[in-house]
Structure formats: C-alpha cells, structure tokens
Amino acid sequence: MCLSLVSCKNDKVEEQKEVIVKKPAFKVALDLLIKKDDSLQVFYCEYGETEFDGAKTVWSSVKGSEEMQQITFDFPEDVLPTKLRIDISKNKNQDPIQVKSINLNYKDKNFTAKDTMFFQYFIPNDQIDWDRKSSTANFKPKEGTSFDPQFGSREIMELELQKLTNN
C-alpha cells in the first residue's frame, strides 16, 4: 500500500512595497515684506569650497504683497552648506524689502535671526543700502553693472551653519 501525502499550500503573493526613505534636506526660510513680484536666489558653498558656483543655487519666485510672507528654499538632499549668499531681488523696479527673519533648518536643529539681528549674520553688497533700524534693504543700482543686490554670510553665520549640519 502506497501512501502519498500531498500538502496543499495557499500561496499568497506578498506585495512588496518600495519604501522611499527621504533624507533630511537643509531649508532656508525668509520672512519678508516684498511688494512687487520677484525672483530670489540662495547660493551655497559646501565643505572645502570658497567661491560660489551658479550650479549650486536654489530659486524661489515671489508674488508681491503688502503683507509679510515666508519664502522657503528647499536644498537638494545631501547638501550641507558652509556658506550662503542671498540674492534678494532680480526686479530692478523693486521697492525696499523688509527682512523680518531668516530661519535655517536641518533635521531637528533650527537657527533663527530676527529683525536687526539679520545684519549680524549677513553683509550687504554695494547695491544695498541697509537700514539697520527697520531691517530694510533699499536698492542702489550701480550704473554700468548688472542689478544684483545680495547678502553674503559673515563668518559668524558660517559657524552657525557648522553647528546645524554637524551630527
């Protein structure tokens, strides 16, 4: 007598879901009073770099408003800036821009500079007449040069960037 045992197995096809793990991205948020439509740009350097490169930049288009608004710049994944440069306007007819604050965020760390403290961390170029009392950038275009008002990070800002991005 032959006995055969047959096992019936209920084959379930398990769905494999691809889990995409997003790495934390560095973010810059500016609270500004910017009255006319414009484009703003943040350049960044990474470890070992000293000069800004047009390929390492984040843009944001802004709709002008009579109200304070937050402009956010989301950096590419894995970018850990060591220096920043904020090109505050591309609009040659822009009204003065008031800076209420800048907030830097990476993972669970934050850094904020409000109102007049902004000047402690960023230095304006010669196309900006900075009013320290009102934290306002007044523009003074230079004849014979392109309109490019910008703020470069001071050494103290670069130290804050290090604190934010070190694990």
C-alpha positions as CSV (number, residue, x, y, z in Angstrom):
1,M,0.0,0.0,0.0
2,C,1.3,3.3,-1.1
3,L,0.5,6.3,0.9
4,S,1.2,9.7,-0.5
5,L,0.8,12.8,1.4
6,V,0.0,15.9,-0.6
7,S,0.2,19.2,1.1
8,C,-1.9,22.0,-0.2
9,K,-0.4,25.3,0.4
10,N,-2.2,28.5,-0.1
11,D,0.4,30.6,-1.9
12,K,-0.1,34.2,-1.1
13,V,1.8,36.6,-3.2
14,E,3.1,39.2,-0.8
15,E,3.1,42.6,-2.3
16,Q,6.4,44.3,-1.8
17,K,6.1,48.0,-1.4
18,E,9.1,50.1,-2.2
19,V,9.8,52.3,0.7
20,I,11.5,55.5,-0.3
21,V,13.3,57.0,2.6
22,K,13.8,60.7,2.1
23,K,17.0,62.1,3.6
24,P,16.6,65.3,5.6
25,A,17.1,68.4,3.4
26,F,18.5,71.7,4.6
27,K,16.0,74.5,4.4
28,V,16.2,78.3,4.5
29,A,13.1,80.4,5.1
30,L,13.0,84.2,4.9
31,D,10.1,86.3,6.3
32,L,10.0,89.3,4.0
33,L,7.8,92.3,3.1
34,I,8.3,92.3,-0.6
35,K,5.8,94.4,-2.5
36,K,6.4,93.5,-6.2
37,D,6.8,90.2,-8.0
38,D,10.4,89.0,-7.9
39,S,12.8,86.0,-8.0
40,L,15.1,85.3,-5.1
41,Q,18.1,83.1,-5.1
42,V,20.2,81.4,-2.5
43,F,23.7,80.3,-3.5
44,Y,25.7,77.9,-1.3
45,C,29.2,76.5,-0.9
46,E,29.9,73.1,0.5
47,Y,32.8,71.8,2.5
48,G,36.1,72.9,1.0
49,E,34.7,75.4,-1.4
50,T,35.3,79.1,-1.1
51,E,33.7,80.5,-4.2
52,F,30.0,80.5,-5.2
53,D,29.1,78.5,-8.3
54,G,26.0,79.1,-10.4
55,A,25.2,75.4,-10.4
56,K,24.8,75.5,-6.6
57,T,21.8,77.6,-6.1
58,V,18.1,77.4,-5.1
59,W,15.5,79.7,-6.6
60,S,12.1,80.9,-5.4
61,S,9.6,83.0,-7.3
62,V,7.7,85.5,-5.2
63,K,4.3,87.2,-5.7
64,G,4.4,90.7,-4.4
65,S,2.2,91.6,-1.4
66,E,1.6,94.3,1.1
67,E,1.7,91.6,3.8
68,M,4.7,89.8,5.3
69,Q,5.3,86.5,3.6
70,Q,7.6,83.5,4.1
71,I,9.8,82.5,1.2
72,T,11.2,79.0,1.5
73,F,14.2,77.4,-0.2
74,D,14.5,73.6,-0.1
75,F,18.0,72.5,-0.8
76,P,18.8,69.3,-2.6
77,E,19.2,66.1,-0.5
78,D,22.7,65.7,1.0
79,V,23.6,69.3,0.6
80,L,25.2,70.7,3.7
81,P,26.1,74.4,3.1
82,T,29.1,76.0,4.7
83,K,28.4,79.5,3.2
84,L,25.3,81.2,1.9
85,R,24.7,84.2,-0.4
86,I,21.1,85.6,-0.7
87,D,20.3,87.4,-3.9
88,I,17.4,89.4,-2.5
89,S,16.0,90.7,-5.8
90,K,16.1,90.4,-9.6
91,N,13.5,93.1,-10.2
92,K,15.2,96.5,-11.0
93,N,12.0,98.3,-10.0
94,Q,11.5,96.5,-6.7
95,D,10.5,98.6,-3.6
96,P,12.6,98.3,-0.5
97,I,12.4,94.9,1.1
98,Q,12.0,94.5,4.8
99,V,13.6,91.4,6.4
100,K,11.7,90.1,9.4
101,S,13.7,87.0,9.9
102,I,15.7,84.1,8.5
103,N,15.3,80.6,9.7
104,L,17.7,77.7,8.9
105,N,16.6,74.2,9.5
106,Y,18.3,70.8,9.2
107,K,17.0,67.6,10.8
108,D,15.8,68.6,14.3
109,K,18.0,71.7,14.6
110,N,17.0,75.3,13.9
111,F,18.6,78.7,13.8
112,T,16.7,82.0,13.6
113,A,17.9,85.6,13.3
114,K,15.1,88.2,13.6
115,D,14.9,91.8,12.6
116,T,18.1,93.7,13.3
117,M,20.0,90.5,14.1
118,F,19.9,89.6,10.4
119,F,22.7,92.2,9.9
120,Q,24.9,90.4,12.4
121,Y,25.0,87.3,10.2
122,F,24.8,88.7,6.7
123,I,26.6,91.6,5.0
124,P,25.1,93.5,2.1
125,N,26.9,94.2,-1.1
126,D,27.3,97.8,-2.5
127,Q,23.9,97.7,-4.3
128,I,22.1,97.6,-0.9
129,D,21.7,100.5,1.5
130,W,20.8,98.6,4.6
131,D,18.6,100.4,7.2
132,R,19.5,98.7,10.5
133,K,16.7,100.2,12.5
134,S,13.9,98.9,10.2
135,S,15.8,95.9,8.8
136,T,15.1,97.1,5.3
137,A,17.1,96.7,2.1
138,N,17.0,99.8,-0.1
139,F,18.4,99.3,-3.5
140,K,21.0,101.4,-5.2
141,P,21.8,100.0,-8.6
142,K,25.3,100.8,-10.0
143,E,25.4,102.2,-13.5
144,G,27.4,100.1,-15.9
145,T,26.9,96.9,-13.8
146,S,24.1,94.3,-13.6
147,F,21.4,94.6,-10.9
148,D,22.5,92.1,-8.3
149,P,21.8,93.1,-4.7
150,Q,22.9,90.4,-2.4
151,F,23.8,89.4,1.2
152,G,26.8,87.2,1.9
153,S,27.1,85.2,5.0
154,R,29.5,86.5,7.6
155,E,31.9,84.2,9.5
156,I,29.5,84.0,12.5
157,M,26.8,82.7,10.1
158,E,29.2,80.1,8.8
159,L,29.8,78.9,12.4
160,E,26.0,78.6,12.9
161,L,25.8,76.5,9.7
162,Q,28.5,74.2,11.1
163,K,26.5,73.8,14.3
164,L,23.4,72.9,12.3
165,T,24.9,70.4,10.0
166,N,27.3,68.5,12.3
167,N,25.8,65.3,13.6
